[in-house]
């Protein structure tokens, strides 16, 4: 039985959106005009995180803990890219992708930090039975 109803339909859609975002960014980078090996490796990892978000979307409460990897990954990518400096050629597109990454990381954090109420309620009902 899926626990996604407990998390709320909005969260399910949010995680599907995160998955689609990562699939699109990963595929675009892999299939770009002349991607380097490094670019393709990063693209594969981005795509793989999309799989994690898709699995989470199917049952957010069950798979919530894997979202910590998503928070770390998204924040780390933004920090590394900003520290390295964005080149003028792709600044606009890259800035939008990085801003969306931060928004998803923020959303993941909100879900993770507010779901303790769900866990407490679930464990309380188990102990009462």
Chimera marker file (.cmm) of the C-alpha trace (Angstrom):
<marker_set name="trace">
<marker id="1" x="0.000" y="0.000" z="0.000" r="1" g="1" b="0" radius="0.5"/>
<marker id="2" x="1.339" y="3.396" z="-0.936" r="1" g="1" b="0" radius="0.5"/>
<marker id="3" x="1.769" y="6.090" z="1.681" r="1" g="1" b="0" radius="0.5"/>
<marker id="4" x="1.666" y="8.972" z="-0.767" r="1" g="1" b="0" radius="0.5"/>
<marker id="5" x="-1.828" y="10.020" z="0.353" r="1" g="1" b="0" radius="0.5"/>
<marker id="6" x="-0.425" y="10.791" z="3.802" r="1" g="1" b="0" radius="0.5"/>
<marker id="7" x="2.133" y="13.160" z="2.299" r="1" g="1" b="0" radius="0.5"/>
<marker id="8" x="-0.441" y="15.060" z="0.287" r="1" g="1" b="0" radius="0.5"/>
<marker id="9" x="-1.085" y="15.248" z="-3.416" r="1" g="1" b="0" radius="0.5"/>
<marker id="10" x="0.901" y="18.502" z="-3.712" r="1" g="1" b="0" radius="0.5"/>
<marker id="11" x="4.091" y="16.791" z="-2.569" r="1" g="1" b="0" radius="0.5"/>
<marker id="12" x="3.573" y="13.930" z="-4.983" r="1" g="1" b="0" radius="0.5"/>
<marker id="13" x="3.310" y="16.414" z="-7.863" r="1" g="1" b="0" radius="0.5"/>
<marker id="14" x="6.321" y="18.347" z="-6.534" r="1" g="1" b="0" radius="0.5"/>
<marker id="15" x="8.516" y="15.238" z="-6.557" r="1" g="1" b="0" radius="0.5"/>
<marker id="16" x="7.304" y="14.248" z="-10.051" r="1" g="1" b="0" radius="0.5"/>
<marker id="17" x="8.185" y="17.770" z="-11.208" r="1" g="1" b="0" radius="0.5"/>
<marker id="18" x="11.656" y="17.410" z="-9.664" r="1" g="1" b="0" radius="0.5"/>
<marker id="19" x="12.081" y="14.074" z="-11.465" r="1" g="1" b="0" radius="0.5"/>
<marker id="20" x="11.011" y="15.513" z="-14.825" r="1" g="1" b="0" radius="0.5"/>
<marker id="21" x="13.319" y="18.510" z="-14.308" r="1" g="1" b="0" radius="0.5"/>
<marker id="22" x="16.306" y="16.239" z="-13.662" r="1" g="1" b="0" radius="0.5"/>
<marker id="23" x="15.403" y="13.951" z="-16.580" r="1" g="1" b="0" radius="0.5"/>
<marker id="24" x="15.206" y="16.960" z="-18.912" r="1" g="1" b="0" radius="0.5"/>
<marker id="25" x="18.453" y="18.579" z="-17.729" r="1" g="1" b="0" radius="0.5"/>
<marker id="26" x="20.321" y="15.258" z="-17.719" r="1" g="1" b="0" radius="0.5"/>
<marker id="27" x="19.096" y="14.245" z="-21.176" r="1" g="1" b="0" radius="0.5"/>
<marker id="28" x="19.791" y="17.686" z="-22.643" r="1" g="1" b="0" radius="0.5"/>
<marker id="29" x="23.356" y="17.643" z="-21.335" r="1" g="1" b="0" radius="0.5"/>
<marker id="30" x="23.974" y="14.082" z="-22.568" r="1" g="1" b="0" radius="0.5"/>
<marker id="31" x="22.570" y="14.782" z="-26.013" r="1" g="1" b="0" radius="0.5"/>
<marker id="32" x="24.077" y="18.251" z="-26.455" r="1" g="1" b="0" radius="0.5"/>
<marker id="33" x="26.073" y="19.152" z="-29.568" r="1" g="1" b="0" radius="0.5"/>
<marker id="34" x="29.518" y="18.092" z="-28.319" r="1" g="1" b="0" radius="0.5"/>
<marker id="35" x="29.422" y="17.030" z="-24.673" r="1" g="1" b="0" radius="0.5"/>
<marker id="36" x="32.726" y="16.171" z="-23.052" r="1" g="1" b="0" radius="0.5"/>
<marker id="37" x="33.108" y="12.996" z="-21.024" r="1" g="1" b="0" radius="0.5"/>
<marker id="38" x="32.876" y="15.079" z="-17.842" r="1" g="1" b="0" radius="0.5"/>
<marker id="39" x="29.651" y="16.685" z="-19.037" r="1" g="1" b="0" radius="0.5"/>
<marker id="40" x="28.163" y="13.299" z="-19.867" r="1" g="1" b="0" radius="0.5"/>
<marker id="41" x="29.159" y="11.891" z="-16.459" r="1" g="1" b="0" radius="0.5"/>
<marker id="42" x="27.482" y="14.782" z="-14.663" r="1" g="1" b="0" radius="0.5"/>
<marker id="43" x="24.440" y="14.424" z="-16.927" r="1" g="1" b="0" radius="0.5"/>
<marker id="44" x="24.122" y="10.731" z="-16.068" r="1" g="1" b="0" radius="0.5"/>
<marker id="45" x="24.216" y="11.566" z="-12.350" r="1" g="1" b="0" radius="0.5"/>
<marker id="46" x="21.629" y="14.332" z="-12.780" r="1" g="1" b="0" radius="0.5"/>
<marker id="47" x="19.391" y="11.889" z="-14.666" r="1" g="1" b="0" radius="0.5"/>
<marker id="48" x="19.939" y="9.246" z="-11.953" r="1" g="1" b="0" radius="0.5"/>
<marker id="49" x="18.786" y="11.691" z="-9.284" r="1" g="1" b="0" radius="0.5"/>
<marker id="50" x="15.645" y="12.104" z="-11.384" r="1" g="1" b="0" radius="0.5"/>
<marker id="51" x="15.018" y="8.401" z="-10.867" r="1" g="1" b="0" radius="0.5"/>
<marker id="52" x="15.363" y="8.924" z="-7.104" r="1" g="1" b="0" radius="0.5"/>
<marker id="53" x="12.785" y="11.734" z="-7.200" r="1" g="1" b="0" radius="0.5"/>
<marker id="54" x="10.408" y="9.602" z="-9.309" r="1" g="1" b="0" radius="0.5"/>
<marker id="55" x="10.632" y="6.761" z="-6.786" r="1" g="1" b="0" radius="0.5"/>
<marker id="56" x="10.053" y="9.256" z="-3.966" r="1" g="1" b="0" radius="0.5"/>
<marker id="57" x="7.007" y="10.656" z="-5.787" r="1" g="1" b="0" radius="0.5"/>
<marker id="58" x="5.390" y="7.216" z="-5.712" r="1" g="1" b="0" radius="0.5"/>
<marker id="59" x="5.606" y="7.028" z="-1.899" r="1" g="1" b="0" radius="0.5"/>
<marker id="60" x="7.041" y="10.219" z="-0.356" r="1" g="1" b="0" radius="0.5"/>
<marker id="61" x="6.845" y="9.168" z="3.279" r="1" g="1" b="0" radius="0.5"/>
<marker id="62" x="8.550" y="5.846" z="2.663" r="1" g="1" b="0" radius="0.5"/>
<marker id="63" x="11.428" y="7.243" z="0.593" r="1" g="1" b="0" radius="0.5"/>
<marker id="64" x="11.800" y="10.658" z="2.213" r="1" g="1" b="0" radius="0.5"/>
<marker id="65" x="15.224" y="9.956" z="3.708" r="1" g="1" b="0" radius="0.5"/>
<marker id="66" x="16.839" y="9.685" z="0.261" r="1" g="1" b="0" radius="0.5"/>
<marker id="67" x="15.920" y="13.332" z="-0.312" r="1" g="1" b="0" radius="0.5"/>
<marker id="68" x="18.827" y="14.338" z="1.937" r="1" g="1" b="0" radius="0.5"/>
<marker id="69" x="21.102" y="13.292" z="-0.935" r="1" g="1" b="0" radius="0.5"/>
<marker id="70" x="19.065" y="15.554" z="-3.212" r="1" g="1" b="0" radius="0.5"/>
<marker id="71" x="19.380" y="18.511" z="-0.846" r="1" g="1" b="0" radius="0.5"/>
<marker id="72" x="23.128" y="17.995" z="-0.567" r="1" g="1" b="0" radius="0.5"/>
<marker id="73" x="23.588" y="17.438" z="-4.303" r="1" g="1" b="0" radius="0.5"/>
<marker id="74" x="21.561" y="20.434" z="-5.425" r="1" g="1" b="0" radius="0.5"/>
<marker id="75" x="23.103" y="22.853" z="-2.920" r="1" g="1" b="0" radius="0.5"/>
<marker id="76" x="26.619" y="21.553" z="-3.658" r="1" g="1" b="0" radius="0.5"/>
<marker id="77" x="26.162" y="21.920" z="-7.426" r="1" g="1" b="0" radius="0.5"/>
<marker id="78" x="24.923" y="25.488" z="-7.030" r="1" g="1" b="0" radius="0.5"/>
<marker id="79" x="27.808" y="26.358" z="-4.693" r="1" g="1" b="0" radius="0.5"/>
<marker id="80" x="30.411" y="24.825" z="-7.016" r="1" g="1" b="0" radius="0.5"/>
<marker id="81" x="29.000" y="26.493" z="-10.117" r="1" g="1" b="0" radius="0.5"/>
<marker id="82" x="28.737" y="29.907" z="-8.492" r="1" g="1" b="0" radius="0.5"/>
<marker id="83" x="32.238" y="29.604" z="-6.990" r="1" g="1" b="0" radius="0.5"/>
<marker id="84" x="33.664" y="28.636" z="-10.388" r="1" g="1" b="0" radius="0.5"/>
<marker id="85" x="31.936" y="31.596" z="-11.989" r="1" g="1" b="0" radius="0.5"/>
<marker id="86" x="29.355" y="31.474" z="-14.718" r="1" g="1" b="0" radius="0.5"/>
<marker id="87" x="30.564" y="32.288" z="-18.204" r="1" g="1" b="0" radius="0.5"/>
<marker id="88" x="28.811" y="35.027" z="-20.156" r="1" g="1" b="0" radius="0.5"/>
<marker id="89" x="27.803" y="32.663" z="-22.967" r="1" g="1" b="0" radius="0.5"/>
<marker id="90" x="25.454" y="30.486" z="-20.929" r="1" g="1" b="0" radius="0.5"/>
<marker id="91" x="24.827" y="32.716" z="-17.911" r="1" g="1" b="0" radius="0.5"/>
<marker id="92" x="21.072" y="33.120" z="-18.393" r="1" g="1" b="0" radius="0.5"/>
<marker id="93" x="20.244" y="29.464" z="-18.903" r="1" g="1" b="0" radius="0.5"/>
<marker id="94" x="22.641" y="28.258" z="-16.220" r="1" g="1" b="0" radius="0.5"/>
<marker id="95" x="21.355" y="30.826" z="-13.723" r="1" g="1" b="0" radius="0.5"/>
<marker id="96" x="17.766" y="29.657" z="-14.290" r="1" g="1" b="0" radius="0.5"/>
<marker id="97" x="18.720" y="25.989" z="-13.834" r="1" g="1" b="0" radius="0.5"/>
<marker id="98" x="20.666" y="26.785" z="-10.660" r="1" g="1" b="0" radius="0.5"/>
<marker id="99" x="17.793" y="28.877" z="-9.279" r="1" g="1" b="0" radius="0.5"/>
<marker id="100" x="15.399" y="25.990" z="-9.908" r="1" g="1" b="0" radius="0.5"/>
<marker id="101" x="17.849" y="23.604" z="-8.221" r="1" g="1" b="0" radius="0.5"/>
<marker id="102" x="17.813" y="25.828" z="-5.133" r="1" g="1" b="0" radius="0.5"/>
<marker id="103" x="14.014" y="25.943" z="-5.156" r="1" g="1" b="0" radius="0.5"/>
<marker id="104" x="13.822" y="22.152" z="-5.323" r="1" g="1" b="0" radius="0.5"/>
<marker id="105" x="16.395" y="21.834" z="-2.508" r="1" g="1" b="0" radius="0.5"/>
<marker id="106" x="14.334" y="24.263" z="-0.416" r="1" g="1" b="0" radius="0.5"/>
<marker id="107" x="11.181" y="22.261" z="-1.138" r="1" g="1" b="0" radius="0.5"/>
<marker id="108" x="12.912" y="19.019" z="-0.180" r="1" g="1" b="0" radius="0.5"/>
<marker id="109" x="14.011" y="20.615" z="3.099" r="1" g="1" b="0" radius="0.5"/>
<marker id="110" x="10.505" y="21.838" z="3.869" r="1" g="1" b="0" radius="0.5"/>
<marker id="111" x="9.140" y="18.341" z="3.265" r="1" g="1" b="0" radius="0.5"/>
<marker id="112" x="11.870" y="16.682" z="5.335" r="1" g="1" b="0" radius="0.5"/>
<marker id="113" x="11.650" y="19.091" z="8.262" r="1" g="1" b="0" radius="0.5"/>
<marker id="114" x="7.858" y="19.141" z="8.483" r="1" g="1" b="0" radius="0.5"/>
<marker id="115" x="7.220" y="15.426" z="8.096" r="1" g="1" b="0" radius="0.5"/>
<marker id="116" x="8.231" y="14.597" z="11.675" r="1" g="1" b="0" radius="0.5"/>
<marker id="117" x="4.582" y="15.213" z="12.574" r="1" g="1" b="0" radius="0.5"/>
<marker id="118" x="3.611" y="12.422" z="10.162" r="1" g="1" b="0" radius="0.5"/>
<marker id="119" x="6.205" y="10.065" z="11.646" r="1" g="1" b="0" radius="0.5"/>
<marker id="120" x="5.136" y="10.903" z="15.210" r="1" g="1" b="0" radius="0.5"/>
<marker id="121" x="1.464" y="10.299" z="14.375" r="1" g="1" b="0" radius="0.5"/>
<marker id="122" x="2.272" y="7.006" z="12.643" r="1" g="1" b="0" radius="0.5"/>
<marker id="123" x="4.393" y="5.721" z="15.511" r="1" g="1" b="0" radius="0.5"/>
<marker id="124" x="1.753" y="6.815" z="18.035" r="1" g="1" b="0" radius="0.5"/>
<marker id="125" x="-0.953" y="4.872" z="16.200" r="1" g="1" b="0" radius="0.5"/>
<marker id="126" x="1.288" y="1.793" z="16.045" r="1" g="1" b="0" radius="0.5"/>
<marker id="127" x="1.971" y="1.879" z="19.795" r="1" g="1" b="0" radius="0.5"/>
<marker id="128" x="-1.754" y="2.282" z="20.538" r="1" g="1" b="0" radius="0.5"/>
<marker id="129" x="-2.603" y="-0.877" z="18.569" r="1" g="1" b="0" radius="0.5"/>
<link id1="1" id2="2" r="1" g="1" b="0" radius="0.2"/>
<link id1="2" id2="3" r="1" g="1" b="0" radius="0.2"/>
<link id1="3" id2="4" r="1" g="1" b="0" radius="0.2"/>
<link id1="4" id2="5" r="1" g="1" b="0" radius="0.2"/>
<link id1="5" id2="6" r="1" g="1" b="0" radius="0.2"/>
<link id1="6" id2="7" r="1" g="1" b="0" radius="0.2"/>
<link id1="7" id2="8" r="1" g="1" b="0" radius="0.2"/>
<link id1="8" id2="9" r="1" g="1" b="0" radius="0.2"/>
<link id1="9" id2="10" r="1" g="1" b="0" radius="0.2"/>
<link id1="10" id2="11" r="1" g="1" b="0" radius="0.2"/>
<link id1="11" id2="12" r="1" g="1" b="0" radius="0.2"/>
<link id1="12" id2="13" r="1" g="1" b="0" radius="0.2"/>
<link id1="13" id2="14" r="1" g="1" b="0" radius="0.2"/>
<link id1="14" id2="15" r="1" g="1" b="0" radius="0.2"/>
<link id1="15" id2="16" r="1" g="1" b="0" radius="0.2"/>
<link id1="16" id2="17" r="1" g="1" b="0" radius="0.2"/>
<link id1="17" id2="18" r="1" g="1" b="0" radius="0.2"/>
<link id1="18" id2="19" r="1" g="1" b="0" radius="0.2"/>
<link id1="19" id2="20" r="1" g="1" b="0" radius="0.2"/>
<link id1="20" id2="21" r="1" g="1" b="0" radius="0.2"/>
<link id1="21" id2="22" r="1" g="1" b="0" radius="0.2"/>
<link id1="22" id2="23" r="1" g="1" b="0" radius="0.2"/>
<link id1="23" id2="24" r="1" g="1" b="0" radius="0.2"/>
<link id1="24" id2="25" r="1" g="1" b="0" radius="0.2"/>
<link id1="25" id2="26" r="1" g="1" b="0" radius="0.2"/>
<link id1="26" id2="27" r="1" g="1" b="0" radius="0.2"/>
<link id1="27" id2="28" r="1" g="1" b="0" radius="0.2"/>
<link id1="28" id2="29" r="1" g="1" b="0" radius="0.2"/>
<link id1="29" id2="30" r="1" g="1" b="0" radius="0.2"/>
<link id1="30" id2="31" r="1" g="1" b="0" radius="0.2"/>
<link id1="31" id2="32" r="1" g="1" b="0" radius="0.2"/>
<link id1="32" id2="33" r="1" g="1" b="0" radius="0.2"/>
<link id1="33" id2="34" r="1" g="1" b="0" radius="0.2"/>
<link id1="34" id2="35" r="1" g="1" b="0" radius="0.2"/>
<link id1="35" id2="36" r="1" g="1" b="0" radius="0.2"/>
<link id1="36" id2="37" r="1" g="1" b="0" radius="0.2"/>
<link id1="37" id2="38" r="1" g="1" b="0" radius="0.2"/>
<link id1="38" id2="39" r="1" g="1" b="0" radius="0.2"/>
<link id1="39" id2="40" r="1" g="1" b="0" radius="0.2"/>
<link id1="40" id2="41" r="1" g="1" b="0" radius="0.2"/>
<link id1="41" id2="42" r="1" g="1" b="0" radius="0.2"/>
<link id1="42" id2="43" r="1" g="1" b="0" radius="0.2"/>
<link id1="43" id2="44" r="1" g="1" b="0" radius="0.2"/>
<link id1="44" id2="45" r="1" g="1" b="0" radius="0.2"/>
<link id1="45" id2="46" r="1" g="1" b="0" radius="0.2"/>
<link id1="46" id2="47" r="1" g="1" b="0" radius="0.2"/>
<link id1="47" id2="48" r="1" g="1" b="0" radius="0.2"/>
<link id1="48" id2="49" r="1" g="1" b="0" radius="0.2"/>
<link id1="49" id2="50" r="1" g="1" b="0" radius="0.2"/>
<link id1="50" id2="51" r="1" g="1" b="0" radius="0.2"/>
<link id1="51" id2="52" r="1" g="1" b="0" radius="0.2"/>
<link id1="52" id2="53" r="1" g="1" b="0" radius="0.2"/>
<link id1="53" id2="54" r="1" g="1" b="0" radius="0.2"/>
<link id1="54" id2="55" r="1" g="1" b="0" radius="0.2"/>
<link id1="55" id2="56" r="1" g="1" b="0" radius="0.2"/>
<link id1="56" id2="57" r="1" g="1" b="0" radius="0.2"/>
<link id1="57" id2="58" r="1" g="1" b="0" radius="0.2"/>
<link id1="58" id2="59" r="1" g="1" b="0" radius="0.2"/>
<link id1="59" id2="60" r="1" g="1" b="0" radius="0.2"/>
<link id1="60" id2="61" r="1" g="1" b="0" radius="0.2"/>
<link id1="61" id2="62" r="1" g="1" b="0" radius="0.2"/>
<link id1="62" id2="63" r="1" g="1" b="0" radius="0.2"/>
<link id1="63" id2="64" r="1" g="1" b="0" radius="0.2"/>
<link id1="64" id2="65" r="1" g="1" b="0" radius="0.2"/>
<link id1="65" id2="66" r="1" g="1" b="0" radius="0.2"/>
<link id1="66" id2="67" r="1" g="1" b="0" radius="0.2"/>
<link id1="67" id2="68" r="1" g="1" b="0" radius="0.2"/>
<link id1="68" id2="69" r="1" g="1" b="0" radius="0.2"/>
<link id1="69" id2="70" r="1" g="1" b="0" radius="0.2"/>
<link id1="70" id2="71" r="1" g="1" b="0" radius="0.2"/>
<link id1="71" id2="72" r="1" g="1" b="0" radius="0.2"/>
<link id1="72" id2="73" r="1" g="1" b="0" radius="0.2"/>
<link id1="73" id2="74" r="1" g="1" b="0" radius="0.2"/>
<link id1="74" id2="75" r="1" g="1" b="0" radius="0.2"/>
<link id1="75" id2="76" r="1" g="1" b="0" radius="0.2"/>
<link id1="76" id2="77" r="1" g="1" b="0" radius="0.2"/>
<link id1="77" id2="78" r="1" g="1" b="0" radius="0.2"/>
<link id1="78" id2="79" r="1" g="1" b="0" radius="0.2"/>
<link id1="79" id2="80" r="1" g="1" b="0" radius="0.2"/>
<link id1="80" id2="81" r="1" g="1" b="0" radius="0.2"/>
<link id1="81" id2="82" r="1" g="1" b="0" radius="0.2"/>
<link id1="82" id2="83" r="1" g="1" b="0" radius="0.2"/>
<link id1="83" id2="84" r="1" g="1" b="0" radius="0.2"/>
<link id1="84" id2="85" r="1" g="1" b="0" radius="0.2"/>
<link id1="85" id2="86" r="1" g="1" b="0" radius="0.2"/>
<link id1="86" id2="87" r="1" g="1" b="0" radius="0.2"/>
<link id1="87" id2="88" r="1" g="1" b="0" radius="0.2"/>
<link id1="88" id2="89" r="1" g="1" b="0" radius="0.2"/>
<link id1="89" id2="90" r="1" g="1" b="0" radius="0.2"/>
<link id1="90" id2="91" r="1" g="1" b="0" radius="0.2"/>
<link id1="91" id2="92" r="1" g="1" b="0" radius="0.2"/>
<link id1="92" id2="93" r="1" g="1" b="0" radius="0.2"/>
<link id1="93" id2="94" r="1" g="1" b="0" radius="0.2"/>
<link id1="94" id2="95" r="1" g="1" b="0" radius="0.2"/>
<link id1="95" id2="96" r="1" g="1" b="0" radius="0.2"/>
<link id1="96" id2="97" r="1" g="1" b="0" radius="0.2"/>
<link id1="97" id2="98" r="1" g="1" b="0" radius="0.2"/>
<link id1="98" id2="99" r="1" g="1" b="0" radius="0.2"/>
<link id1="99" id2="100" r="1" g="1" b="0" radius="0.2"/>
<link id1="100" id2="101" r="1" g="1" b="0" radius="0.2"/>
<link id1="101" id2="102" r="1" g="1" b="0" radius="0.2"/>
<link id1="102" id2="103" r="1" g="1" b="0" radius="0.2"/>
<link id1="103" id2="104" r="1" g="1" b="0" radius="0.2"/>
<link id1="104" id2="105" r="1" g="1" b="0" radius="0.2"/>
<link id1="105" id2="106" r="1" g="1" b="0" radius="0.2"/>
<link id1="106" id2="107" r="1" g="1" b="0" radius="0.2"/>
<link id1="107" id2="108" r="1" g="1" b="0" radius="0.2"/>
<link id1="108" id2="109" r="1" g="1" b="0" radius="0.2"/>
<link id1="109" id2="110" r="1" g="1" b="0" radius="0.2"/>
<link id1="110" id2="111" r="1" g="1" b="0" radius="0.2"/>
<link id1="111" id2="112" r="1" g="1" b="0" radius="0.2"/>
<link id1="112" id2="113" r="1" g="1" b="0" radius="0.2"/>
<link id1="113" id2="114" r="1" g="1" b="0" radius="0.2"/>
<link id1="114" id2="115" r="1" g="1" b="0" radius="0.2"/>
<link id1="115" id2="116" r="1" g="1" b="0" radius="0.2"/>
<link id1="116" id2="117" r="1" g="1" b="0" radius="0.2"/>
<link id1="117" id2="118" r="1" g="1" b="0" radius="0.2"/>
<link id1="118" id2="119" r="1" g="1" b="0" radius="0.2"/>
<link id1="119" id2="120" r="1" g="1" b="0" radius="0.2"/>
<link id1="120" id2="121" r="1" g="1" b="0" radius="0.2"/>
<link id1="121" id2="122" r="1" g="1" b="0" radius="0.2"/>
<link id1="122" id2="123" r="1" g="1" b="0" radius="0.2"/>
<link id1="123" id2="124" r="1" g="1" b="0" radius="0.2"/>
<link id1="124" id2="125" r="1" g="1" b="0" radius="0.2"/>
<link id1="125" id2="126" r="1" g="1" b="0" radius="0.2"/>
<link id1="126" id2="127" r="1" g="1" b="0" radius="0.2"/>
<link id1="127" id2="128" r="1" g="1" b="0" radius="0.2"/>
<link id1="128" id2="129" r="1" g="1" b="0" radius="0.2"/>
</marker_set>
